[in-house]
Amino acid sequence: MISGSEQASIFDTRALAELQRQAKQKSPEANKAIAQQFEALFTQMILKSMRQTLSGDSLTDSDATRFYQGLQDQQMGLVLSKQGGFGLAASLERLMNGQGAAGQPTRYEFSPPTGNPASAGQTSALPRSPAPATPTVSGSSAQSFVQQVWPQALDAARSLGLPPHFLVGQAALETGWGKSQIRKDDGSPSYNLFNIKAGSNWRGEVAEATTTEYENGKAVSRVEHFRAYGSYAEAFADYAKLLGNSPRYAEVRGQTDANAFAGALQKAGYATDPAYAAKLTRVINGSSLRVGMLASAS
């Protein structure tokens, strides 16, 4: 049987060949090894995205350098997956073995944020009808959302020096994985993934929605106007422009740690919800986003 630690090197083709043979048997041991391989691929994808985001003109930047960096990333992804990694392998293993919570299909939870300051020009709008306190999202829903926004997130993240999955995670939190995004009066989508308010300087379309702000520790509901776009690409571009041009978000730009990124956003006044940073970190590091990214990349 395959041991999850058998393939110690990316050049160990024997272990991969044996894994392919065992995978056809769908044994728990093979499922564990396959899940680790998927996590290794996911880690490689994250490392590659970060390198693309942070890359630029450099004396050491060449095809040969990129080739060997790619090999290093592959080996690092393999090693990290063997050491527990992001926890994705364990989640995938449970899915492959048909094990969810209490024997039920696995679903992933997230908590939507509430409350953002009008002065920040952004808000986290609530759906027009009350939403559950702890809504859930299936793996397929996360995959669909990530597939829709990932290409646009890459461009915006590159301009801000951020890992793209940070932006995807924030968009997921703000809109309930796209299901609760603000809509215009005619019911069409606003594509406002980051719930940016329409201030006095905004000259584009607007959409109206009810939002909850926190004032002196108390939640207050009010109707606000939000920016409306023609596509997700426009939404990401506007978000990148807002964070890239505003001095208040200087500490947000260039962050590579999810906790630091979320904390800097809250410190800059992006949201008045006192738990916003914790919620955002939970989504960025959560299983829903990881599974969605992995499925989208396959």
C-alpha positions as CSV (number, residue, x, y, z in Angstrom):
1,M,0.0,0.0,0.0
2,I,1.1,3.6,-0.5
3,S,2.4,5.5,2.4
4,G,1.8,9.3,2.3
5,S,5.4,9.9,3.0
6,E,6.7,7.6,0.2
7,Q,7.2,10.4,-2.3
8,A,9.9,12.6,-0.7
9,S,10.9,14.3,-4.0
10,I,9.2,15.7,-7.0
11,F,11.5,13.6,-9.1
12,D,10.2,10.3,-7.6
13,T,8.2,9.1,-10.5
14,R,7.9,5.5,-9.1
15,A,5.8,6.7,-6.2
16,L,3.5,8.7,-8.6
17,A,3.1,5.7,-10.8
18,E,2.2,3.5,-7.8
19,L,-0.2,6.2,-6.6
20,Q,-2.0,6.2,-10.0
21,R,-2.4,2.4,-9.8
22,Q,-3.7,2.5,-6.2
23,A,-6.1,5.4,-7.0
24,K,-8.2,3.1,-9.2
25,Q,-8.9,1.0,-6.1
26,K,-10.2,4.0,-4.2
27,S,-8.7,2.8,-0.9
28,P,-8.5,5.1,2.1
29,E,-4.7,4.9,2.0
30,A,-4.7,6.0,-1.7
31,N,-7.2,8.7,-1.0
32,K,-4.8,10.1,1.7
33,A,-1.9,10.1,-0.7
34,I,-4.0,11.7,-3.5
35,A,-5.2,14.4,-1.1
36,Q,-1.7,15.3,-0.1
37,Q,-0.7,15.5,-3.8
38,F,-3.6,17.9,-4.4
39,E,-2.6,20.0,-1.4
40,A,1.0,20.1,-2.8
41,L,-0.4,21.4,-6.1
42,F,-2.5,24.0,-4.4
43,T,0.5,25.2,-2.4
44,Q,2.6,25.4,-5.6
45,M,-0.2,27.5,-7.2
46,I,-0.2,29.9,-4.2
47,L,3.6,30.3,-4.4
48,K,3.5,30.8,-8.1
49,S,0.8,33.5,-7.8
50,M,2.8,35.3,-5.1
51,R,5.9,35.2,-7.2
52,Q,3.9,36.7,-10.1
53,T,2.5,39.3,-7.9
54,L,5.8,40.4,-6.5
55,S,7.9,39.9,-9.6
56,G,9.4,42.8,-11.5
57,D,12.5,43.9,-13.3
58,S,15.5,42.4,-11.6
59,L,19.1,41.4,-12.5
60,T,18.3,37.9,-11.3
61,D,15.0,37.6,-13.2
62,S,15.5,35.2,-16.1
63,D,14.0,32.1,-17.6
64,A,16.6,29.9,-15.9
65,T,15.8,31.6,-12.5
66,R,12.1,31.1,-12.9
67,F,12.6,27.5,-13.9
68,Y,14.6,26.6,-10.8
69,Q,12.2,28.7,-8.6
70,G,9.4,26.6,-10.0
71,L,11.2,23.4,-9.1
72,Q,11.8,24.8,-5.6
73,D,8.1,25.7,-5.2
74,Q,7.1,22.2,-6.3
75,Q,9.3,20.6,-3.7
76,M,8.2,23.0,-1.0
77,G,4.6,22.3,-1.8
78,L,5.3,18.5,-1.5
79,V,7.1,18.9,1.8
80,L,4.5,21.2,3.3
81,S,1.7,18.8,2.4
82,K,3.5,16.0,4.3
83,Q,3.7,18.3,7.3
84,G,0.0,19.1,7.5
85,G,0.2,22.2,5.2
86,F,-3.0,24.3,5.2
87,G,-5.2,21.4,6.3
88,L,-6.6,21.0,2.8
89,A,-5.4,17.4,2.4
90,A,-7.4,16.4,5.5
91,S,-10.5,18.1,4.1
92,L,-10.2,16.5,0.7
93,E,-9.5,13.1,2.3
94,R,-12.8,13.3,4.2
95,L,-14.6,14.3,1.0
96,M,-13.1,11.4,-1.0
97,N,-13.9,9.0,1.8
98,G,-17.5,10.3,1.9
99,Q,-17.1,11.6,5.4
100,G,-18.6,14.9,6.4
101,A,-19.7,16.2,9.8
102,A,-21.8,13.6,11.5
103,G,-21.7,11.5,8.3
104,Q,-23.3,14.3,6.2
105,P,-21.9,15.8,3.0
106,T,-19.2,18.4,4.0
107,R,-20.2,22.0,3.8
108,Y,-18.2,25.0,4.8
109,E,-19.3,27.8,7.0
110,F,-18.6,31.5,6.9
111,S,-19.9,34.5,8.8
112,P,-20.8,37.6,6.8
113,P,-19.5,41.0,8.1
114,T,-21.7,43.7,9.2
115,G,-21.1,47.4,9.5
116,N,-18.7,49.7,7.7
117,P,-18.2,53.5,8.0
118,A,-19.7,55.9,5.5
119,S,-16.6,58.0,5.8
120,A,-14.5,55.1,4.5
121,G,-16.4,55.0,1.3
122,Q,-17.1,51.3,1.7
123,T,-19.6,49.1,3.4
124,S,-20.6,45.5,3.8
125,A,-24.2,45.5,2.8
126,L,-26.7,43.0,4.1
127,P,-29.1,41.2,1.8
128,R,-32.5,42.9,1.5
129,S,-34.1,40.0,3.4
130,P,-32.6,38.7,6.7
131,A,-29.8,36.2,6.2
132,P,-29.0,33.2,8.5
133,A,-26.6,33.9,11.3
134,T,-24.2,31.2,10.1
135,P,-24.8,30.6,6.4
136,T,-23.0,27.8,4.6
137,V,-21.5,27.4,1.2
138,S,-21.0,24.1,-0.6
139,G,-17.7,23.2,-2.3
140,S,-19.3,23.5,-5.7
141,S,-20.6,27.1,-4.9
142,A,-17.1,28.1,-3.8
143,Q,-15.6,26.6,-6.9
144,S,-18.0,28.5,-9.2
145,F,-17.4,31.8,-7.4
146,V,-13.6,31.4,-7.5
147,Q,-13.7,30.5,-11.2
148,Q,-15.7,33.6,-12.0
149,V,-13.4,36.1,-10.2
150,W,-9.9,34.6,-10.1
151,P,-8.6,36.1,-13.4
152,Q,-9.7,39.6,-12.3
153,A,-8.3,39.1,-8.9
154,L,-4.8,38.3,-10.3
155,D,-4.6,41.7,-12.0
156,A,-5.8,43.6,-9.0
157,A,-3.6,41.7,-6.6
158,R,-0.5,42.3,-8.7
159,S,-1.0,46.0,-8.7
160,L,-1.4,46.0,-4.9
161,G,1.4,43.5,-4.1
162,L,-1.1,41.1,-2.5
163,P,-1.7,37.4,-2.9
164,P,-4.8,37.1,-5.2
165,H,-6.7,34.7,-2.8
166,F,-6.8,37.5,-0.2
167,L,-8.9,39.5,-2.6
168,V,-11.1,36.5,-3.6
169,G,-11.6,35.8,0.1
170,Q,-12.7,39.3,0.9
171,A,-15.1,39.4,-2.1
172,A,-16.5,36.0,-0.8
173,L,-17.0,37.4,2.6
174,E,-18.6,40.7,1.4
175,T,-21.1,39.0,-0.9
176,G,-21.7,35.6,0.6
177,W,-19.7,33.9,-2.2
178,G,-21.6,36.1,-4.8
179,K,-25.0,35.1,-3.6
180,S,-25.8,38.2,-1.7
181,Q,-24.2,40.9,-3.8
182,I,-26.1,44.2,-4.1
183,R,-28.5,44.4,-7.0
184,K,-29.8,47.4,-8.9
185,D,-33.5,48.4,-8.9
186,D,-34.2,46.3,-12.0
187,G,-32.8,43.2,-10.3
188,S,-29.6,43.1,-12.3
189,P,-26.3,42.6,-10.5
190,S,-24.2,45.6,-9.4
191,Y,-21.0,43.5,-9.6
192,N,-19.9,45.4,-6.5
193,L,-17.9,42.6,-4.9
194,F,-16.3,44.8,-2.2
195,N,-19.4,46.8,-1.3
196,I,-17.9,50.2,-2.1
197,K,-20.2,53.1,-1.4
198,A,-21.1,55.7,-4.0
199,G,-19.7,58.9,-2.5
200,S,-20.1,62.4,-3.9
201,N,-17.3,61.9,-6.3
202,W,-18.8,58.8,-7.9
203,R,-20.1,59.5,-11.4
204,G,-21.2,56.0,-12.4
205,E,-24.3,53.9,-11.8
206,V,-25.6,53.3,-8.2
207,A,-27.5,50.6,-6.4
208,E,-29.4,51.0,-3.2
209,A,-29.2,48.6,-0.3
210,T,-29.7,48.3,3.5
211,T,-26.6,48.0,5.5
212,T,-25.7,47.8,9.2
213,E,-23.1,50.1,10.7
214,Y,-21.6,50.0,14.2
215,E,-21.8,53.3,16.0
216,N,-20.5,53.4,19.6
217,G,-20.7,49.7,19.7
218,K,-24.3,49.5,18.6
219,A,-25.6,48.2,15.3
220,V,-27.6,50.7,13.3
221,S,-29.4,49.8,10.0
222,R,-29.7,52.4,7.2
223,V,-30.2,52.6,3.5
224,E,-27.0,53.5,1.5
225,H,-26.0,54.0,-2.1
226,F,-23.3,51.8,-3.6
227,R,-21.3,51.8,-6.8
228,A,-22.5,49.7,-9.6
229,Y,-20.2,48.3,-12.3
230,G,-20.6,46.6,-15.7
231,S,-18.5,43.6,-14.8
232,Y,-16.4,42.0,-12.1
233,A,-13.3,43.2,-13.9
234,E,-14.5,46.8,-13.3
235,A,-15.1,46.0,-9.6
236,F,-11.7,44.6,-9.0
237,A,-10.1,47.5,-10.9
238,D,-11.9,50.1,-8.8
239,Y,-11.0,48.2,-5.6
240,A,-7.3,48.2,-6.6
241,K,-7.5,51.9,-7.4
242,L,-9.1,52.7,-4.1
243,L,-6.5,50.8,-2.0
244,G,-3.7,51.8,-4.3
245,N,-4.3,55.5,-4.3
246,S,-5.4,56.1,-0.7
247,P,-2.7,56.8,1.9
248,R,-5.0,55.3,4.6
249,Y,-4.5,51.8,3.0
250,A,-0.7,52.0,2.8
251,E,-0.3,49.3,5.4
252,V,-2.7,47.0,3.5
253,R,-0.6,47.0,0.4
254,G,2.1,44.4,0.1
255,Q,0.9,42.2,2.9
256,T,1.5,38.5,2.5
257,D,0.0,37.3,5.8
258,A,-3.8,36.9,6.0
259,N,-4.0,38.1,9.6
260,A,-1.9,41.2,8.9
261,F,-3.9,42.0,5.7
262,A,-7.3,41.7,7.5
263,G,-6.0,43.6,10.5
264,A,-4.6,46.4,8.4
265,L,-7.9,46.8,6.5
266,Q,-9.8,47.1,9.8
267,K,-7.3,49.5,11.2
268,A,-7.7,51.7,8.1
269,G,-11.4,51.9,8.7
270,Y,-12.6,49.6,5.9
271,A,-15.3,48.2,8.3
272,T,-16.9,49.2,11.6
273,D,-17.8,45.6,12.4
274,P,-15.4,44.8,15.4
275,A,-15.1,41.2,14.2
276,Y,-14.4,42.0,10.5
277,A,-10.7,41.2,10.6
278,A,-11.3,37.8,12.3
279,K,-14.1,36.9,9.9
280,L,-12.0,37.8,6.9
281,T,-9.0,35.9,8.1
282,R,-11.3,32.9,8.7
283,V,-12.5,33.0,5.1
284,I,-9.1,33.4,3.6
285,N,-7.7,30.5,5.6
286,G,-10.8,28.4,5.4
287,S,-11.6,25.2,3.6
288,S,-14.1,26.8,1.2
289,L,-11.6,29.0,-0.5
290,R,-8.9,26.4,-0.6
291,V,-11.2,23.8,-2.1
292,G,-12.6,26.3,-4.6
293,M,-9.2,27.4,-5.7
294,L,-7.9,23.8,-6.1
295,A,-11.0,22.7,-8.1
296,S,-10.7,25.8,-10.3
297,A,-7.0,25.0,-11.0
298,S,-7.6,21.4,-11.9
